[in-house]
Amino acid sequence: MGAFEDLDRVVDEYHTALDAFTRGDAEPLEALYSHGDDVTIANPFGPPVRGWPGAAEAMTRAATYWRDGSALGFDRVSECTTPELAYIVEMERYLGKIGGSSERTSETLRVTTVFRPEDGRWKIVHRHADPIATARPAESVIQR
């Protein structure tokens, strides 16, 4: 049961790191990631990237888009843990200034995060985040 308890601790660290991210600080989040060639990130600011150099660059760039923010909460939708892999699906809620905005606005992200044990600690190997937080019409997927 130790690995499962440890994952809960890492998820708490992850949430704290995401709070720092909303103030432009990517370092705490980057520290929780695998540095492997197979790490992937798909964030709302660009296409998916694979491999640690691209993942680190994507996180650093995305953090520059945020300022004066805070994490408001994390609503767990689903989770699964095995000895080799774990995932969580959450709705993440934030408040902050995004991009060139001078106003703090709220943002909700639909997020899937995958972890695996590396060197005795759970590390993030995949994060997919997008702003789809409510039902949308079928036409919303049409790219113009």
C-alpha positions as protocol buffer text, in pm:
chain_id: "A"
residue {
  index: 1
  type: MET
  ca { x: 0 y: 0 z: 0 }
}
residue {
  index: 2
  type: GLY
  ca { x: 303 y: 232 z: 33 }
}
residue {
  index: 3
  type: ALA
  ca { x: 318 y: 317 z: -339 }
}
residue {
  index: 4
  type: PHE
  ca { x: -48 y: 418 z: -336 }
}
residue {
  index: 5
  type: GLU
  ca { x: 3 y: 649 z: -35 }
}
residue {
  index: 6
  type: ASP
  ca { x: 315 y: 790 z: -201 }
}
residue {
  index: 7
  type: LEU
  ca { x: 114 y: 871 z: -514 }
}
residue {
  index: 8
  type: ASP
  ca { x: -128 y: 1075 z: -304 }
}
residue {
  index: 9
  type: ARG
  ca { x: 167 y: 1274 z: -169 }
}
residue {
  index: 10
  type: VAL
  ca { x: 303 y: 1332 z: -520 }
}
residue {
  index: 11
  type: VAL
  ca { x: -42 y: 1445 z: -641 }
}
residue {
  index: 12
  type: ASP
  ca { x: -50 y: 1695 z: -352 }
}
residue {
  index: 13
  type: GLU
  ca { x: 295 y: 1823 z: -462 }
}
residue {
  index: 14
  type: TYR
  ca { x: 164 y: 1836 z: -819 }
}
residue {
  index: 15
  type: HIS
  ca { x: -130 y: 2053 z: -717 }
}
residue {
  index: 16
  type: THR
  ca { x: 103 y: 2285 z: -523 }
}
residue {
  index: 17
  type: ALA
  ca { x: 332 y: 2306 z: -828 }
}
residue {
  index: 18
  type: LEU
  ca { x: 34 y: 2392 z: -1051 }
}
residue {
  index: 19
  type: ASP
  ca { x: -53 y: 2675 z: -813 }
}
residue {
  index: 20
  type: ALA
  ca { x: 303 y: 2814 z: -855 }
}
residue {
  index: 21
  type: PHE
  ca { x: 266 y: 2770 z: -1232 }
}
residue {
  index: 22
  type: THR
  ca { x: -19 y: 3024 z: -1234 }
}
residue {
  index: 23
  type: ARG
  ca { x: 233 y: 3280 z: -1109 }
}
residue {
  index: 24
  type: GLY
  ca { x: 475 y: 3202 z: -1393 }
}
residue {
  index: 25
  type: ASP
  ca { x: 695 y: 2950 z: -1207 }
}
residue {
  index: 26
  type: ALA
  ca { x: 739 y: 2624 z: -1402 }
}
residue {
  index: 27
  type: GLU
  ca { x: 1027 y: 2483 z: -1192 }
}
residue {
  index: 28
  type: PRO
  ca { x: 824 y: 2300 z: -923 }
}
residue {
  index: 29
  type: LEU
  ca { x: 616 y: 2133 z: -1195 }
}
residue {
  index: 30
  type: GLU
  ca { x: 918 y: 2039 z: -1406 }
}
residue {
  index: 31
  type: ALA
  ca { x: 1073 y: 1868 z: -1102 }
}
residue {
  index: 32
  type: LEU
  ca { x: 782 y: 1622 z: -1090 }
}
residue {
  index: 33
  type: TYR
  ca { x: 821 y: 1505 z: -1450 }
}
residue {
  index: 34
  type: SER
  ca { x: 1013 y: 1215 z: -1593 }
}
residue {
  index: 35
  type: HIS
  ca { x: 1306 y: 1338 z: -1800 }
}
residue {
  index: 36
  type: GLY
  ca { x: 1269 y: 1044 z: -2039 }
}
residue {
  index: 37
  type: ASP
  ca { x: 1245 y: 1043 z: -2416 }
}
residue {
  index: 38
  type: ASP
  ca { x: 885 y: 920 z: -2392 }
}
residue {
  index: 39
  type: VAL
  ca { x: 743 y: 1198 z: -2170 }
}
residue {
  index: 40
  type: THR
  ca { x: 459 y: 1384 z: -2344 }
}
residue {
  index: 41
  type: ILE
  ca { x: 269 y: 1706 z: -2287 }
}
residue {
  index: 42
  type: ALA
  ca { x: -39 y: 1831 z: -2469 }
}
residue {
  index: 43
  type: ASN
  ca { x: -133 y: 2169 z: -2324 }
}
residue {
  index: 44
  type: PRO
  ca { x: -387 y: 2427 z: -2443 }
}
residue {
  index: 45
  type: PHE
  ca { x: -113 y: 2649 z: -2594 }
}
residue {
  index: 46
  type: GLY
  ca { x: 21 y: 2418 z: -2862 }
}
residue {
  index: 47
  type: PRO
  ca { x: 44 y: 2074 z: -3017 }
}
residue {
  index: 48
  type: PRO
  ca { x: 164 y: 1771 z: -2820 }
}
residue {
  index: 49
  type: VAL
  ca { x: 539 y: 1740 z: -2761 }
}
residue {
  index: 50
  type: ARG
  ca { x: 742 y: 1429 z: -2685 }
}
residue {
  index: 51
  type: GLY
  ca { x: 1072 y: 1397 z: -2499 }
}
residue {
  index: 52
  type: TRP
  ca { x: 1209 y: 1590 z: -2205 }
}
residue {
  index: 53
  type: PRO
  ca { x: 1365 y: 1885 z: -2394 }
}
residue {
  index: 54
  type: GLY
  ca { x: 1038 y: 1961 z: -2575 }
}
residue {
  index: 55
  type: ALA
  ca { x: 830 y: 1903 z: -2262 }
}
residue {
  index: 56
  type: ALA
  ca { x: 1046 y: 2137 z: -2055 }
}
residue {
  index: 57
  type: GLU
  ca { x: 1027 y: 2406 z: -2324 }
}
residue {
  index: 58
  type: ALA
  ca { x: 648 y: 2370 z: -2351 }
}
residue {
  index: 59
  type: MET
  ca { x: 606 y: 2404 z: -1974 }
}
residue {
  index: 60
  type: THR
  ca { x: 841 y: 2701 z: -1949 }
}
residue {
  index: 61
  type: ARG
  ca { x: 664 y: 2877 z: -2238 }
}
residue {
  index: 62
  type: ALA
  ca { x: 317 y: 2804 z: -2097 }
}
residue {
  index: 63
  type: ALA
  ca { x: 418 y: 2939 z: -1753 }
}
residue {
  index: 64
  type: THR
  ca { x: 513 y: 3272 z: -1914 }
}
residue {
  index: 65
  type: TYR
  ca { x: 150 y: 3310 z: -2021 }
}
residue {
  index: 66
  type: TRP
  ca { x: 32 y: 3312 z: -1656 }
}
residue {
  index: 67
  type: ARG
  ca { x: 71 y: 3571 z: -1381 }
}
residue {
  index: 68
  type: ASP
  ca { x: -92 y: 3678 z: -1056 }
}
residue {
  index: 69
  type: GLY
  ca { x: -273 y: 3345 z: -1040 }
}
residue {
  index: 70
  type: SER
  ca { x: -377 y: 3075 z: -800 }
}
residue {
  index: 71
  type: ALA
  ca { x: -523 y: 2728 z: -812 }
}
residue {
  index: 72
  type: LEU
  ca { x: -882 y: 2731 z: -689 }
}
residue {
  index: 73
  type: GLY
  ca { x: -934 y: 2356 z: -675 }
}
residue {
  index: 74
  type: PHE
  ca { x: -900 y: 2014 z: -830 }
}
residue {
  index: 75
  type: ASP
  ca { x: -1207 y: 1798 z: -880 }
}
residue {
  index: 76
  type: ARG
  ca { x: -1117 y: 1431 z: -927 }
}
residue {
  index: 77
  type: VAL
  ca { x: -1323 y: 1260 z: -1195 }
}
residue {
  index: 78
  type: SER
  ca { x: -1141 y: 928 z: -1209 }
}
residue {
  index: 79
  type: GLU
  ca { x: -821 y: 754 z: -1103 }
}
residue {
  index: 80
  type: CYS
  ca { x: -649 y: 420 z: -1135 }
}
residue {
  index: 81
  type: THR
  ca { x: -327 y: 294 z: -981 }
}
residue {
  index: 82
  type: THR
  ca { x: -128 y: -20 z: -1057 }
}
residue {
  index: 83
  type: PRO
  ca { x: 230 y: -97 z: -953 }
}
residue {
  index: 84
  type: GLU
  ca { x: 353 y: 8 z: -1299 }
}
residue {
  index: 85
  type: LEU
  ca { x: 132 y: 303 z: -1391 }
}
residue {
  index: 86
  type: ALA
  ca { x: -126 y: 541 z: -1246 }
}
residue {
  index: 87
  type: TYR
  ca { x: -352 y: 809 z: -1386 }
}
residue {
  index: 88
  type: ILE
  ca { x: -583 y: 1079 z: -1262 }
}
residue {
  index: 89
  type: VAL
  ca { x: -852 y: 1269 z: -1451 }
}
residue {
  index: 90
  type: GLU
  ca { x: -940 y: 1603 z: -1295 }
}
residue {
  index: 91
  type: MET
  ca { x: -1114 y: 1929 z: -1359 }
}
residue {
  index: 92
  type: GLU
  ca { x: -862 y: 2195 z: -1256 }
}
residue {
  index: 93
  type: ARG
  ca { x: -989 y: 2541 z: -1164 }
}
residue {
  index: 94
  type: TYR
  ca { x: -768 y: 2850 z: -1170 }
}
residue {
  index: 95
  type: LEU
  ca { x: -783 y: 3227 z: -1139 }
}
residue {
  index: 96
  type: GLY
  ca { x: -517 y: 3448 z: -1296 }
}
residue {
  index: 97
  type: LYS
  ca { x: -403 y: 3682 z: -1568 }
}
residue {
  index: 98
  type: ILE
  ca { x: -347 y: 3489 z: -1889 }
}
residue {
  index: 99
  type: GLY
  ca { x: -157 y: 3621 z: -2189 }
}
residue {
  index: 100
  type: GLY
  ca { x: -181 y: 3999 z: -2221 }
}
residue {
  index: 101
  type: SER
  ca { x: -493 y: 4026 z: -2007 }
}
residue {
  index: 102
  type: SER
  ca { x: -487 y: 4285 z: -1729 }
}
residue {
  index: 103
  type: GLU
  ca { x: -787 y: 4118 z: -1562 }
}
residue {
  index: 104
  type: ARG
  ca { x: -779 y: 3803 z: -1351 }
}
residue {
  index: 105
  type: THR
  ca { x: -1013 y: 3552 z: -1510 }
}
residue {
  index: 106
  type: SER
  ca { x: -1119 y: 3204 z: -1411 }
}
residue {
  index: 107
  type: GLU
  ca { x: -1014 y: 2908 z: -1620 }
}
residue {
  index: 108
  type: THR
  ca { x: -1119 y: 2544 z: -1595 }
}
residue {
  index: 109
  type: LEU
  ca { x: -915 y: 2271 z: -1760 }
}
residue {
  index: 110
  type: ARG
  ca { x: -1003 y: 1909 z: -1829 }
}
residue {
  index: 111
  type: VAL
  ca { x: -682 y: 1720 z: -1748 }
}
residue {
  index: 112
  type: THR
  ca { x: -550 y: 1366 z: -1766 }
}
residue {
  index: 113
  type: THR
  ca { x: -217 y: 1301 z: -1593 }
}
residue {
  index: 114
  type: VAL
  ca { x: -25 y: 972 z: -1612 }
}
residue {
  index: 115
  type: PHE
  ca { x: 243 y: 871 z: -1360 }
}
residue {
  index: 116
  type: ARG
  ca { x: 493 y: 586 z: -1342 }
}
residue {
  index: 117
  type: PRO
  ca { x: 744 y: 492 z: -1076 }
}
residue {
  index: 118
  type: GLU
  ca { x: 1104 y: 590 z: -1153 }
}
residue {
  index: 119
  type: ASP
  ca { x: 1386 y: 546 z: -905 }
}
residue {
  index: 120
  type: GLY
  ca { x: 1138 y: 479 z: -624 }
}
residue {
  index: 121
  type: ARG
  ca { x: 918 y: 785 z: -688 }
}
residue {
  index: 122
  type: TRP
  ca { x: 611 y: 848 z: -902 }
}
residue {
  index: 123
  type: LYS
  ca { x: 695 y: 1078 z: -1195 }
}
residue {
  index: 124
  type: ILE
  ca { x: 461 y: 1241 z: -1447 }
}
residue {
  index: 125
  type: VAL
  ca { x: 502 y: 1088 z: -1794 }
}
residue {
  index: 126
  type: HIS
  ca { x: 203 y: 1247 z: -1966 }
}
residue {
  index: 127
  type: ARG
  ca { x: -27 y: 1545 z: -1916 }
}
residue {
  index: 128
  type: HIS
  ca { x: -311 y: 1642 z: -2146 }
}
residue {
  index: 129
  type: ALA
  ca { x: -498 y: 1962 z: -2059 }
}
residue {
  index: 130
  type: ASP
  ca { x: -764 y: 2142 z: -2257 }
}
residue {
  index: 131
  type: PRO
  ca { x: -1031 y: 2403 z: -2184 }
}
residue {
  index: 132
  type: ILE
  ca { x: -1328 y: 2179 z: -2261 }
}
residue {
  index: 133
  type: ALA
  ca { x: -1521 y: 2194 z: -1935 }
}
residue {
  index: 134
  type: THR
  ca { x: -1881 y: 2183 z: -2056 }
}
residue {
  index: 135
  type: ALA
  ca { x: -2078 y: 1998 z: -2323 }
}
residue {
  index: 136
  type: ARG
  ca { x: -2032 y: 2145 z: -2670 }
}
residue {
  index: 137
  type: PRO
  ca { x: -2218 y: 2113 z: -2998 }
}
residue {
  index: 138
  type: ALA
  ca { x: -2075 y: 1876 z: -3257 }
}
residue {
  index: 139
  type: GLU
  ca { x: -1984 y: 2173 z: -3480 }
}
residue {
  index: 140
  type: SER
  ca { x: -1735 y: 2296 z: -3219 }
}
residue {
  index: 141
  type: VAL
  ca { x: -1479 y: 2043 z: -3343 }
}
residue {
  index: 142
  type: ILE
  ca { x: -1482 y: 2179 z: -3698 }
}
residue {
  index: 143
  type: GLN
  ca { x: -1163 y: 2374 z: -3764 }
}
residue {
  index: 144
  type: ARG
  ca { x: -1207 y: 2671 z: -3991 }
}
